[in-house]
Amino acid sequence: FDYINGFHDAANAIATVVSTGVLPVRTAVLLAAVLDFTGALTGTAVAKTIAAGFTDPKMVSQVVVLAALCGACFWNLFTWWFGIPSSSSHALIGSLAGAVVAKGGFSAFNWTALQRKVLVPLVSSTAAGVFIARSLMTALTWMLRRSRAATVNRLARRAQLVSSSLMAFAHGSNDAQKSMGIITLALLAFVASGGEGHVLPAWMLPKQAAGQWSVPMWVIIACASAIAMGTAAGGQRIIKTMGTKIIRISPIQGCVAETSGGLTILFASWLGIPVSTTHCISASIMGVGAAKRLSAVRWGVAGNIVTAWVLT
């Protein structure tokens, strides 16, 4: 799942930098892979939310975790095949909810946490991406109104190297932690079933401190590596959708969209909220388009993306 997440969401970080011609696809995905790995090492707050925020590990079996991952992998591959930028994060959480309910009934899943940690951030992070991107784009347009277009484009292309790096780093800081969380949940279920010490050595298991479970270091390294390798594999179908089909992106629009999306995601990672990086960057792209004029956004494509979010 982590590997699929990487190539499914590679477009999040590099769609704009590729579509504006700042970097070729291969260079862009390799840069994103390195920064994805780095971002994944910056914290575990989101992983802890996934591991213990939505259900009691005692209600989870290894089959529940396997079913959740199979469901999420299927949906990611389905939407990737059709070039739809859906949310890997919400695919995982939705699949986990379905698997937990199938085993323990509706009461086994924490629906309040789903509302607080997923549904509210879905709306607020998307709105934040649109608002920040539109505001920043409007401000820059006003500040640079007397500058030559060629000068602005040249500077924006350089700035996109920084903004796309920020987006890739932010993607790793949030998305890789979801896989860390699901593996930690499987380990906690293993401990709850009385299996510790019989199969796995102590260093492979989560440790409890101050009422919270820690994510084992081997899980952090494994998930950071898997999402980086997935990102290096690329996801050109979704890159095309996000980079060309929503709006025609100029270098300065790409820079603003990546900066807005990256800052939104990093803030969510700091709070331990598993937001959708896809939603954040898609909303930011819409925001920069709307700053020019509302008709600049292809709302039919945007509507299809929103439909995919709901279905996910």
N, C-alpha and C positions, 0 to 999 in steps of 0.2 A: 504493500500500500504506500509506503513512504517513497519508494522508487517511482511508482506511478504518479504520486503526488508531485514529484519533482518535474517529470516531463510534461504532465498535464498543466502545471502552473508555471512552467518556465516562461510562458508568454507574459505573466504578470510583471516580470522585471525587465524584459527586453523587447516587448512588442513595439514600444514607441521608438526606442533607439535603433531598431532594425528598420522600421517603416520610414523613418526620416533619413536613412542612409548613413547615419553616423558610424555604425559598425556593421560588418557583415555578420550573418547569422552565427557562423561557427565561433567567431571571436567573442560575440556577445554571450552565447550560452556557456562558454568556458569561463568567462569572467563571472557570470551569474552563479555558476557552480561553486567557484572558490568562495564567493561572498555568502552564498547559501550555507556552506559548511561553517564559515566563521560566525555567521549570525546565529546558527543553531547552538553554539557553545555559550551563548551569553546569559542563559537563565533557564529556569524550569517552572516558572509560575504557571504557565499555560498547561504544562504537562501534569501538574498537581491537580488542576481543575478537572482535566479529563479523567485522571486516575481515581479521584475520590469525590468529585463534585456532583456527578449525575446519578450514581447508584452506590449502594453498599457493596464493597468487594465480596462480602459473604453471599450476595445474591448472584454472583457471577461465576460461571464455570469456564473452562478453556473452550468448550464448544460455543458458548455465548460470544466469546471474543473472536473465535474463528468465523462465526456466522456474520458478525458485525464487519469484519475486515473483508470478507468475500462480497458482501452487499456493497460496501463502499468502493471496492476495486471495480466491480461490475459497472456501477454508475459512472465512475471516473472514465473508464474505457469507452463506455457508450457515448458520453458527452464529448470526449476527445475525438472519437471517430467522426462525429458530425460537426466538429469545430465549435462547440458551444462552451463558452467560458463559465462553467458552473463552479460551485464551491466544493473543493475537496474536504474542507473542514466540516461543512454541514452534512456532506455525504457520510462522513465517519460518525458524527454525532447522531444523525437520523438512523443509521444502521445499528448503532449501539442501542438506541431506544427500542427499535423493533426487536432486536435479539433479547434484550432484558425483559421486555413485555411478554414475549413468547415463552420465556422460561418461568417468570415469577408473577405475571399479571401486571396490570397498569399501575398498581401501587408500588411496584418494585423500582420504578424509575422516578427520579426527582424532577417533576414537571415544573416546579417553581424555579429550580436552577436552570432549566431549559429556557424558560421565559426571561430570567434575569441575565443569564450568561450568553444566550444565543440570539433569541428573537429581538430583544431590545437593542443589543449591539448591532444586529443585522441592519436595523433601520437607522440607528444613530451613526454608525460608521459610514454607511452609504451617504447619508445626508451630510456628514462631515466632509467626506471626499468631494462631493459636489460643491459645497459651500466654500471650502478652503481653496480648491482649484479655481473656481469662478472668481473669487475675490482676488486671489493672487494674480490671475491672468488679467483681470481688469486693471489692477494697480500697475502692473508692468506695461501694459498697453499704453496707459496714460503717461507713465514715466519715460517711455521710449518713443513717444509719438513723433519726436523731431529727429530721431536717429535714422540713418540709412538702413534700408531693409537688408542689404548685404552684410553690413556690420553686425546687425542684430542676429542674423542667421549664423554668422561665423562664431560669435560668442556663445550663442545658445547651443550650438553643436558641441562645443567644448564642455559647457556646463552639463550637457546630457550624460557625459561620461560619469560625472559625480552623482547626478540624480538617479541614473539607472543602477549604479553601485549601491546607493542608499536603499533603493527598492528591493534589490536582491538580498541585501543584508537583512532588511526588515522581514522579507518573506521567510528566510531561514529562522529568524528569531521567533516566529509565530507558528508556521506550519510544521516544521520538524518536531516541535514540542508536542504536537498532537499524537504523533506516532510514539514518542517517548511515553506519553501518558497511557496509551492503550497497552503498551508492553508492560508498563509498571502495574496497570490494572490486572493484567494476566498473572503477574508475579504475586500481587497481593491476594488474588483469588487462590493461587497455589499455596500461599502461606496459610490463608484462612481454612483451607481444606486439610491442614495438618501435614502437608507434603514437604515442608522445609527440612533440610538436613538429610533427606532420603535420596534425592536426585541431584539437587543443585547445591554447590558450595555457598557458604555464607556471603562471600563477596559479590555474588550475582544477585542477591536479594535486596529489596528496599530495606532501609533502616528507619526506625521511628525516632524522632527527636522533637521535643516541644509540641507533641500532639500531631505532628505532620510526618508523612512518609517522604523519604528522599528518593530521588531518581538515581539508580546505580550509574556509575560512570561509564560502564561498558554499554549501557543503553543509550546514553547521550552520544558517545562516539559512533555507535552503529547507526543511529538514526541520522546524525549529521552527515555521515558518509553516504548513506542510501539516498537521501534527498539530493545531495550534491551530484551523485552519479546519474540520478534521474534527470536532473536539470541539464547536465551535460549532454544527455540524449536528445534534448530539445523537444519542442511541441509546436511544429510549424503550422499545423491546422489552426490552432487557437491564436497564434501570433498573427495570422492573416486576418482573423475576425477582429481582434482588438486593435491591430495596428492600422487597418485600412477600411473596415466596414462600418465602424461606428461614426467616425469623422475622418476627414483627410487631415493628418496631423503634420504641423510644421515643427521644426526643432524647438522653438520656444514653448509651444504647446506641450510637446513631449516632455520637456524639462519640468514644466509646472505640474503636469499630471503625475509624473514619477515622484516629485518632491512631496506633493500633497498626499499621495497614497502611502508613501514610505513613512511619513511622520505619523499618519493616522494609525498605521499598523504597529509601529514602535511603541506608541502610547498604549495601545491595547495590550501588547506583550508585557509591558511594565505592570499593567493592572492585573495580568493573569487571565485575560479574556480571549477565548479562541475565536477571533473574528475571521472573516473570509478575506484573504488577500485579493482574491478575484473581484469581490464586490468593491473593495476600496479602490483598486486601480481602474476598474470599469467606470465607477462613479466619477472618479477624477477626470477621466477622459471625456465623459459627458459634460462635466463642469467647465472644462476649458473650451469645449465646443460651444456651449451655451453662452459663454462670455462674449463670443463674437456675435452670434445671433442664434436664437432657438432653432431656426431651420437648418443650421449647420450640422446639427446632430441627426443622424438617420434613426428616427424614433421607432421605426419598424423593427430594425435590428435590436435596438435597445429593449423593445417590448419582448422580443423573443428571449433575450438574456434574462429579463426579470421573470418570465414564465419558467425558465429553467431553474432559477433560484427557488421559486415556490415549490416546484416539483421535487427538487433535491431535498 
